[in-house]
Amino acid sequence: MIVKTEAIVLRSRRYRETSKLVTFYSRKFGKLTGVAKGARETRSKFGGALEPMTYVSLVLYKKEHRDLHLISGGEIVKLFPRLQSNLEKITAGLSVVELVDAAMRNEEPGEIVFCLVVEVLTEIDHATKNLQNVLYYFRLHLLDLMGYKPNFLTCVRCRKKLARGVSDERPVYFDAQGGGIVCENCSQMFPKRLRLSLRTIRIFQDLMKVPLSEVSTIEVPEVSKKEIDETLRIYMRYHLAGAERLKSEAVMKRVAI
């Protein structure tokens, strides 16, 4: 059947002599892959609509119970100009679409995920500082939408709430398998726990509750950046299939996002 849907292009690669194989996350159908015949020709009707991180409207011949569909038309809905010209923003944007590609299964509809990706790419395009905060926000909220929301408020074992008056000197732990923070009294029950500073826990709490438009205002010290990066890396690898193969992590370290 012929369908039309908005989509974010996740990756695009050569297919035969003149075509492209395009994987995208669509508003209506979730993640799909399609063939765009003639997309590599000089005067292709697709233009730049099939490049990664592009927000497009696609016309598809969607085949039921098939993994490969036919893309018959596409046009750009919204441009992210800085995602094409700024190395840090390009790297950040590619890390977003790579994670979506790795984490999401084919044809699992998720309009909320689609909207999150569009909002995050828009914020990356507009951000003037603390770009890494936008990526932290995206990863945390994608985990939440997939049912793996980490708990930074109460101990995952005894459910004791992390008190606001706790000293920064007192140890706080995080366990990926348990799904959240672990208090000092329960910590011995979790041999693979990570030790985090209380300041890092507070930053995680802020990233979970503030609007996306405000995450760039959160100041994150270098020590907390390292702790956040390590915590999210371990947590995503534990819960998300494919997260251990993310190429963008190494690139992000080299460009110091």
C-alpha positions as CSV (number, residue, x, y, z in Angstrom):
1,M,0.0,0.0,0.0
2,I,1.1,3.6,-0.6
3,V,1.6,5.6,2.6
4,K,3.0,9.0,3.5
5,T,4.8,9.7,6.8
6,E,7.2,12.1,8.4
7,A,10.5,10.6,9.3
8,I,14.0,11.3,10.6
9,V,16.7,9.6,8.5
10,L,19.0,7.5,10.7
11,R,21.4,6.2,8.1
12,S,21.8,6.0,4.3
13,R,24.1,3.8,2.3
14,R,24.8,2.8,-1.3
15,Y,22.6,0.2,-2.9
16,R,23.6,-1.2,-6.3
17,E,24.8,1.3,-8.9
18,T,22.4,4.3,-8.5
19,S,20.2,3.7,-5.5
20,K,20.3,4.1,-1.7
21,L,19.3,1.9,1.2
22,V,17.8,4.2,3.8
23,T,16.9,3.5,7.4
24,F,14.6,6.0,9.1
25,Y,12.4,6.5,12.1
26,S,8.9,7.4,11.1
27,R,6.1,9.1,13.0
28,K,3.5,6.5,12.0
29,F,5.4,3.2,11.7
30,G,8.5,3.5,13.8
31,K,11.8,2.3,12.3
32,L,11.8,1.1,8.7
33,T,14.3,0.6,5.9
34,G,13.5,1.4,2.3
35,V,15.2,1.5,-1.2
36,A,15.3,4.8,-3.0
37,K,15.9,4.0,-6.6
38,G,18.0,6.4,-8.5
39,A,18.8,8.4,-5.3
40,R,22.6,8.5,-6.2
41,E,22.1,9.9,-9.7
42,T,23.2,13.5,-10.3
43,R,19.7,14.9,-10.9
44,S,18.0,12.7,-8.4
45,K,14.5,13.9,-7.3
46,F,15.4,13.2,-3.7
47,G,18.1,15.9,-3.5
48,G,19.5,16.0,0.0
49,A,16.4,14.5,1.6
50,L,17.9,11.1,2.4
51,E,20.9,12.2,4.4
52,P,21.3,11.2,8.1
53,M,19.6,13.6,10.6
54,T,17.2,15.0,8.0
55,Y,13.6,15.6,8.9
56,V,11.6,14.5,5.8
57,S,8.2,13.6,4.5
58,L,8.4,10.3,2.7
59,V,6.0,8.5,0.3
60,L,6.4,4.7,0.5
61,Y,5.2,1.6,-1.1
62,K,4.9,-0.3,2.2
63,K,5.0,-4.0,1.9
64,E,3.3,-6.0,4.7
65,H,5.5,-8.5,6.5
66,R,8.5,-7.4,4.6
67,D,11.7,-5.8,6.0
68,L,12.4,-3.7,2.9
69,H,10.1,-1.1,1.4
70,L,10.2,1.2,-1.6
71,I,10.7,4.9,-1.2
72,S,9.0,6.6,-4.1
73,G,9.3,10.3,-3.0
74,G,10.7,12.5,-0.3
75,E,11.0,16.1,0.6
76,I,12.6,18.0,3.5
77,V,10.2,19.2,6.2
78,K,12.7,21.0,8.4
79,L,16.4,21.9,8.0
80,F,18.9,21.8,10.8
81,P,21.6,24.0,9.2
82,R,24.1,23.8,12.0
83,L,24.0,20.0,12.1
84,Q,25.6,20.2,8.6
85,S,28.4,22.7,9.3
86,N,29.5,22.4,13.0
87,L,31.7,19.4,13.9
88,E,30.5,19.2,17.5
89,K,26.8,19.5,16.4
90,I,27.3,16.9,13.6
91,T,28.8,14.5,16.1
92,A,26.1,15.1,18.6
93,G,23.3,14.7,16.0
94,L,24.8,11.5,14.7
95,S,25.0,10.0,18.2
96,V,21.3,10.6,18.5
97,V,20.3,8.9,15.3
98,E,22.8,6.1,15.9
99,L,21.3,5.3,19.3
100,V,17.7,5.3,17.9
101,D,18.9,2.9,15.2
102,A,20.6,0.6,17.7
103,A,17.9,0.7,20.4
104,M,14.6,0.6,18.4
105,R,13.1,-2.5,16.8
106,N,11.6,-2.4,13.3
107,E,8.0,-1.3,12.9
108,E,7.3,-0.6,16.6
109,P,5.2,2.6,16.3
110,G,6.3,5.3,18.7
111,E,5.2,8.8,17.9
112,I,6.5,10.0,21.3
113,V,10.0,8.8,20.4
114,F,9.8,10.5,17.0
115,C,8.8,13.8,18.7
116,L,11.6,13.4,21.2
117,V,14.2,12.9,18.4
118,V,12.9,16.0,16.5
119,E,13.0,18.1,19.6
120,V,16.5,17.0,20.5
121,L,17.9,17.6,17.0
122,T,16.3,21.0,17.1
123,E,17.9,21.8,20.4
124,I,21.3,20.6,19.3
125,D,20.9,22.9,16.3
126,H,20.1,25.9,18.5
127,A,22.4,25.2,21.5
128,T,25.2,27.7,22.2
129,K,26.7,26.0,25.3
130,N,26.7,22.7,27.3
131,L,25.8,20.6,24.3
132,Q,26.5,17.4,26.2
133,N,23.6,18.2,28.4
134,V,21.2,17.8,25.5
135,L,22.6,14.3,24.8
136,Y,22.3,13.4,28.5
137,Y,18.7,14.5,28.4
138,F,18.0,12.5,25.2
139,R,19.5,9.3,26.6
140,L,17.7,9.5,29.9
141,H,14.3,10.3,28.3
142,L,14.7,7.6,25.6
143,L,15.4,5.1,28.4
144,D,12.3,6.3,30.2
145,L,10.1,5.9,27.0
146,M,11.4,2.4,26.5
147,G,10.6,1.4,30.1
148,Y,14.0,1.7,31.6
149,K,13.8,4.9,33.5
150,P,16.6,5.0,36.1
151,N,15.7,5.9,39.6
152,F,17.8,8.7,41.1
153,L,15.4,9.5,44.0
154,T,15.2,6.4,46.2
155,C,17.4,3.4,47.0
156,V,16.3,0.6,44.6
157,R,16.4,-1.9,47.5
158,C,15.1,-0.3,50.7
159,R,13.3,2.5,48.9
160,K,14.7,5.1,51.3
161,K,14.6,8.5,49.8
162,L,17.9,10.4,49.2
163,A,17.7,13.2,51.7
164,R,18.3,16.8,50.4
165,G,20.6,17.5,53.4
166,V,22.9,14.6,52.8
167,S,26.6,15.7,52.9
168,D,28.6,15.6,49.6
169,E,31.1,13.5,51.6
170,R,28.6,10.6,52.1
171,P,28.9,7.9,49.4
172,V,26.1,7.3,47.0
173,Y,26.0,4.4,44.6
174,F,24.3,3.4,41.3
175,D,23.6,-0.1,40.1
176,A,22.7,-0.8,36.4
177,Q,21.0,-4.1,37.1
178,G,19.0,-2.7,40.0
179,G,18.0,0.3,37.9
180,G,19.0,3.2,40.1
181,I,20.8,4.5,43.2
182,V,21.7,2.4,46.2
183,C,22.2,3.8,49.7
184,E,25.3,3.1,51.7
185,N,23.5,0.6,54.0
186,C,22.4,-1.5,51.0
187,S,25.5,-1.1,48.8
188,Q,27.1,-4.4,49.7
189,M,24.2,-6.2,48.1
190,F,25.3,-4.8,44.7
191,P,28.9,-5.9,43.8
192,K,28.9,-4.1,40.5
193,R,27.8,-0.7,41.9
194,L,29.3,2.6,40.8
195,R,30.2,5.2,43.3
196,L,28.9,8.6,42.4
197,S,29.2,12.0,43.9
198,L,26.1,13.5,45.4
199,R,26.4,16.5,43.0
200,T,26.2,14.1,40.1
201,I,23.1,12.5,41.5
202,R,21.5,16.0,41.8
203,I,22.4,16.8,38.1
204,F,20.8,13.5,37.0
205,Q,17.7,14.6,38.9
206,D,17.7,18.0,37.2
207,L,18.1,16.4,33.8
208,M,15.1,14.2,34.4
209,K,12.8,17.1,35.4
210,V,13.7,20.3,33.6
211,P,12.3,21.1,30.2
212,L,14.6,20.4,27.2
213,S,14.9,24.2,26.5
214,E,16.6,24.6,29.9
215,V,19.1,21.8,30.1
216,S,21.9,23.9,28.6
217,T,21.7,26.1,31.6
218,I,22.8,23.3,33.9
219,E,26.5,23.6,34.8
220,V,28.2,20.2,34.9
221,P,31.7,20.0,36.4
222,E,34.3,17.8,34.7
223,V,34.2,15.2,37.5
224,S,30.4,14.9,37.1
225,K,30.7,14.6,33.3
226,K,33.0,11.6,33.7
227,E,30.6,10.0,36.2
228,I,27.5,10.7,34.0
229,D,29.2,9.4,30.9
230,E,30.3,6.2,32.6
231,T,26.9,5.7,34.3
232,L,24.9,6.1,31.1
233,R,27.4,3.9,29.1
234,I,27.1,1.0,31.5
235,Y,23.3,1.4,32.0
236,M,22.5,1.6,28.3
237,R,24.7,-1.4,27.6
238,Y,22.9,-3.4,30.2
239,H,19.4,-2.5,29.1
240,L,19.6,-1.7,25.4
241,A,20.5,-4.3,22.8
242,G,23.1,-2.8,20.4
243,A,24.3,0.0,22.7
244,E,27.7,-1.7,23.1
245,R,28.4,-1.1,19.4
246,L,27.9,2.7,19.3
247,K,30.6,4.2,17.2
248,S,29.7,7.8,18.1
249,E,31.0,7.4,21.7
250,A,34.6,7.3,20.6
251,V,34.1,10.2,18.1
252,M,32.5,12.3,20.8
253,K,35.5,11.9,23.1
254,R,37.8,13.0,20.3
255,V,35.9,16.2,19.6
256,A,35.4,16.8,23.3
257,I,31.6,17.3,23.5
